[in-house]
Amino acid sequence: MRFRIFAYLFLPVALLSFRSSQNTFQMGEEYNYRVKYGILTIGSANVGVDTRTYQVNGLPCYKIHILGRTEGITDLFRVRNTYTTYMDTLNYLPQKFEYSARENNYKRDQVLYFDHHKNVVVKKEKESVDTYNVPDNIHDVISGYYSLRHVDFSQFSMGQTYSAPLFFDDEFYRFKVRYGGKSTIKTRFGKVNVLKLNPVLPDNKLFKGEDAIRVWVSDDRNRVPVKIEVDFSFGTIVMEMRKYKKNLFPFNWME
């Protein structure tokens, strides 16, 4: 459950593999999000792309990482969870995924190796090695996010739903997302035009309702989440962009 609660904050953007040919990010890009529960800041998330590529499975890969940590009063629990993917630069498919959890005295580390020719994922955790059969073009949590940023939203119609395969927490999911239209929201940088996405969730005890996750993605060539709301069973968590740097395209902030 520890793994799921913190990782699910990033699942809203780990969805699709339908891509346009135009890139939406570059090496060195970085975004920082504040995580709030009511008026309290309870954590932060940092999402970044390394400044160079790495060779994995004989392919050049982007190294992309997410660091989730507690802040403020919740830092008494001292959470430092990191997620790292090595995603190939051609097809944006994961070749390797690393997860490290540090939550007080709780520790967990695992590595996933993706073989897209054999359609298997090999998980190594402690002394255990497990192999999972998966469908074509399977994603991890982070590679799914970056694939989502390449979706050509001009082809979406209101209420239309897409799905894609995702491997997460030792399980395969057919994850779905529903397009909710265009709007404008206020941020700390100014107002910005956005697209609303609603991941469609299966019945579970962790989230509150089928549309418990709401994502507002910038309606520009960056296609990056500027705000996320997640309705958990214990209340609503809000993530808002706090800082950004080296984005490929300028944001169109409005007064």
N, C-alpha and C positions, 0 to 999 in steps of 0.2 A: 504493500500500500504506500510506503514511503516513496518508492520509485514512481508510482503512478501519479500521486498528487503533484509532485513538482514537475514531472515530465509533461503532464497533461496541459500545463500552462503553455507549452509550445506546440502541442498537437493541432491547435486550430489552423496553423499555417502549414501543416505537413500533409498535403492532400493529393495533388494532381501531377500527371505527367504529360498533359497536352500542352505543347510549347509552340511559340512563334520562333522565327529564326533570329530575332534581334535579342542581343544580350541585355540584361537589366541591371547587372552589377559588375564590379571590377575588384581585383585584388586590393586589399587594404581597406575596403569598405567596412564600416562599423556602425552599429546602432545600439543605443542604450535605452532601456525601458524601466520606468518606475512601476512597481507593483503595489497597489493600494487595496485595503479592506476598509471600506467606509472612508473616514478622514485620516486613517493611519497608513503611513508608508511601512509596509511589512517586508519589502524585498526589492530586488532589482534583477534585470536580465540583460546580459551583454551578448550581442550577436555580431560576429566578425569573420572576415575572410582574410587568411594569411596573405602576406605580401609576395609569396612565391608559390610555385607549384611543386608537387611531390610525385614520385613514381610509385604507384601501387598496382600490382597485377600487370605490370608492364605498360601502364597507361599514365599519362600526365593527369594529375588530380588537383583540384582546389582543396585546400584544407580549411574547413569551416568549423567554428566552435561556438558553443553557447555556454555561458556561465550564469547559473542561477544562484542567488545568495540571499540570505535574510538580511534585513536592515532594521534599525530602530529597536523597539522593544522585543521583536521576534528574534533578534540576533542572540538572545539568550540561548536559543536552540542551535545556533551556529551552523547553518546549512551552507555548504559550498558544493554544488553539484555541477559537473561539467559534462558536456556532450560534444563529441567531435566526429565529423564525417570527412572521409576522403572521397570526393565526388569527381568522377572523370569529366574532363573539360569538353568532351564531344557530345555525349548523350546525357550528361547530368545524372548518371546513375551511381549509387554508392558502391565503392569497392571495399571500404573498411569503415567500421563505426566503433567508437570507444565511448564508454560511459564510466564515470567515476562519481560516487556519492560519498560525501562527508557530512554527516548529520550528528553532531555531538560525538558519541562513542560508536555510532553506527557507521560501518564502511562497506562499500560494495564496488567492485570493479569488474567490468566485462568487456570483451572485444568481440565484434561480429565481423566475419569475413564473408563477402558476397561473391559467389561464382555465378555469373549471369549466363554462362554457357550451359552449365549443368542445372541451373535453377535451384540452387541450394544456398542456405546460409549456415555457416558454422559458428557456433558460439563457444567461446572459451571463458570460463569463470572459475577462479581458483584452480583446482585440479581437474575440473570437469570439462569435457568437450562434447557438445551436442550438435547434431546436424538436423536441419529442417528443410523440407521440400517447400518451395515457394513458386508462385506463378512468374510469368515473364515481367520484366521491368519493375521488380519490387523495389520499394524505397524504404529508407530509414526515416526517422523523424525530421532530420535536418534537410536531407536531399529532397524530400517531398516539399518542404517549404520553398526551396530555391526553384524547384520545378514549377510550383504554383505561380511564382513571380513571372514566369514566361508564358502564362496562359494569355491567349488573345481574347480579352473580355468583350471585344466588339461582336463576337459570335454568340455571346450569352443572351438569352431571353429571360425575362422576369420569372422566377420560380424554377428555372431549369436546373437540373441536378446532374452532376458528374461524379464518377467514382474512380478510384485508383487503388492498387495494392500497396499495403504498408506493413512492414514487419516492426513490431514494437513489443517490448516486455515479453519475449519468448513466444509471441503469437502473431499470426497473420490476420490482417483486417482488410475488409473491402470498405475502405473509408469513403464517405460521400460528403459532398458540399453542395449547398443550394445558393444560387445567385439571388440576391435580394434587392438589386437596383442601385441607383446612384443617389447621392446626397452630399451635403456639405456639413462638416463638423468643425468645432472650435478646438484648437490645440494651443499649447504654450507659444508656438511660433506664429500663430495666426490661423485664420480659417483655411480649409483646404477641401477640394473636391475629392470624394471617396466613392468606392464601390463597397457594398455591404455583402459579406459572405456569411452563411450559416452552416457550419458542419452539422451533418445529420447524425445523431448519436443513437446507438442501440440502448435498450433498457438497461439501466444500471443504478446502483445505489449512491454513486459518487456525485453525479450531476443531477440538476433539477430540470427535467423536461427535455424534449427532443431538440429544442432550439436553445439549449443552455449556453452555447458558445456563439458570440457575435464578433465578427472581425471587420474592421473598417480599413480598407486598403487604398492607398493613394491612387487616384485616377490619373496617373501619368506614366511615364516610361520606367520609373523605378518600381512601381507596383509593390510597395512595401507597407506592411501593417503600421498604422499610426495609432490605432487604439484597438484593444481587445477586452471584451467582457466575458467572464465565465461564471455561471451560476452553479456553485457547488451546493451540496446539501446543507452546508453550514452557513452559507451566505455568498455574496457576489464579490469576486476579485476583478479589479480593473487594472489593465496594463496600458500605459501611455508612453509614447516616445518622449525621451528626455534629452538625448543628445544624438548627433549623427555626424559622420565625417566621411569624406572620400566617396560619397554617392556618385554614381555614374552620370546622373542627370540632375539638374537643379529642381528643387520643389517649387511649386507655384503657391506660396503662402499669400493669403489675402487679408486685408484689415477687416 
